[in-house]
Amino acid sequence: MLLRQLTRRCGELSDMQRQQVISLNSGQKDELAEALLDFRGMEDFQHWLQR
């Protein structure tokens, strides 16, 4: 579900981005799910991954 929401909000994810999301622990996935509500596009997602 999280990957579908990210794709809808940010556009198509690369294989590397998909793998990064899959490898997050459950707490990080919860944080990402909340953060993506404020994402305006791929740049916001990339910044989140880098932190």
TIZAMI-199164 format. One record per residue (C-alpha): residue number from 1; residue in three letters; x, y, z. Coordinates in pm, 1 decimal, decimal comma. Layout:
BEGIN
+------+------+----------+----------+----------+
: resi : resn :        u :        v :        w :
+------+------+----------+----------+----------+
:  NUM :  ala :        X :        Y :        Z :
...
+------+------+----------+----------+----------+
//
This chain:
BEGIN
+------+------+----------+----------+----------+
: resi : resn :        u :        v :        w :
+------+------+----------+----------+----------+
:    1 :  met :      0,0 :      0,0 :      0,0 :
:    2 :  leu :    279,0 :    241,4 :     88,6 :
:    3 :  leu :    448,5 :    189,3 :   -247,6 :
:    4 :  arg :    120,8 :    256,1 :   -430,3 :
:    5 :  gln :     64,5 :    575,5 :   -231,8 :
:    6 :  leu :    417,7 :    695,1 :   -303,6 :
:    7 :  thr :    376,6 :    623,7 :   -674,5 :
:    8 :  arg :     51,4 :    813,3 :   -683,8 :
:    9 :  arg :    195,3 :   1113,5 :   -498,8 :
:   10 :  cys :    549,1 :   1122,2 :   -641,7 :
:   11 :  gly :    538,9 :    937,8 :   -972,7 :
:   12 :  glu :    701,7 :    613,8 :  -1078,1 :
:   13 :  leu :    966,8 :    493,1 :   -833,6 :
:   14 :  ser :   1297,2 :    347,7 :   -946,2 :
:   15 :  asp :   1383,9 :     -9,1 :   -852,0 :
:   16 :  met :   1636,8 :    129,9 :   -604,8 :
:   17 :  gln :   1376,2 :    352,1 :   -439,1 :
:   18 :  arg :   1133,1 :     62,4 :   -416,4 :
:   19 :  gln :   1399,8 :   -151,4 :   -249,7 :
:   20 :  gln :   1481,9 :    127,6 :     -5,0 :
:   21 :  val :   1117,4 :    147,8 :    100,2 :
:   22 :  ile :   1085,7 :   -229,9 :    129,3 :
:   23 :  ser :   1394,4 :   -244,9 :    351,1 :
:   24 :  leu :   1264,0 :     13,1 :    601,6 :
:   25 :  asn :   1165,5 :   -117,4 :    942,7 :
:   26 :  ser :    801,4 :    -82,3 :   1049,1 :
:   27 :  gly :    863,7 :    238,0 :   1246,3 :
:   28 :  gln :   1033,0 :    400,9 :    947,9 :
:   29 :  lys :    748,1 :    292,2 :    721,2 :
:   30 :  asp :    501,4 :    456,0 :    959,9 :
:   31 :  glu :    707,8 :    776,9 :    952,4 :
:   32 :  leu :    718,7 :    768,3 :    573,4 :
:   33 :  ala :    344,9 :    705,3 :    547,5 :
:   34 :  glu :    282,0 :   1016,6 :    757,6 :
:   35 :  ala :    543,9 :   1228,6 :    579,9 :
:   36 :  leu :    414,4 :   1145,6 :    233,1 :
:   37 :  leu :     91,8 :   1328,2 :    312,5 :
:   38 :  asp :    296,7 :   1649,0 :    284,9 :
:   39 :  phe :    505,0 :   1547,8 :    -18,1 :
:   40 :  arg :    451,5 :   1759,6 :   -327,6 :
:   41 :  gly :    651,4 :   1534,6 :   -555,9 :
:   42 :  met :    955,5 :   1316,8 :   -608,3 :
:   43 :  glu :   1197,8 :   1576,8 :   -471,1 :
:   44 :  asp :   1031,4 :   1564,3 :   -128,5 :
:   45 :  phe :   1051,4 :   1185,0 :   -127,5 :
:   46 :  gln :   1418,2 :   1190,4 :   -225,2 :
:   47 :  his :   1495,0 :   1435,9 :     53,3 :
:   48 :  trp :   1314,8 :   1212,3 :    301,5 :
:   49 :  leu :   1520,8 :    911,1 :    192,3 :
:   50 :  gln :   1844,9 :   1103,9 :    233,8 :
:   51 :  arg :   1782,2 :   1200,9 :    595,8 :
+------+------+----------+----------+----------+
//
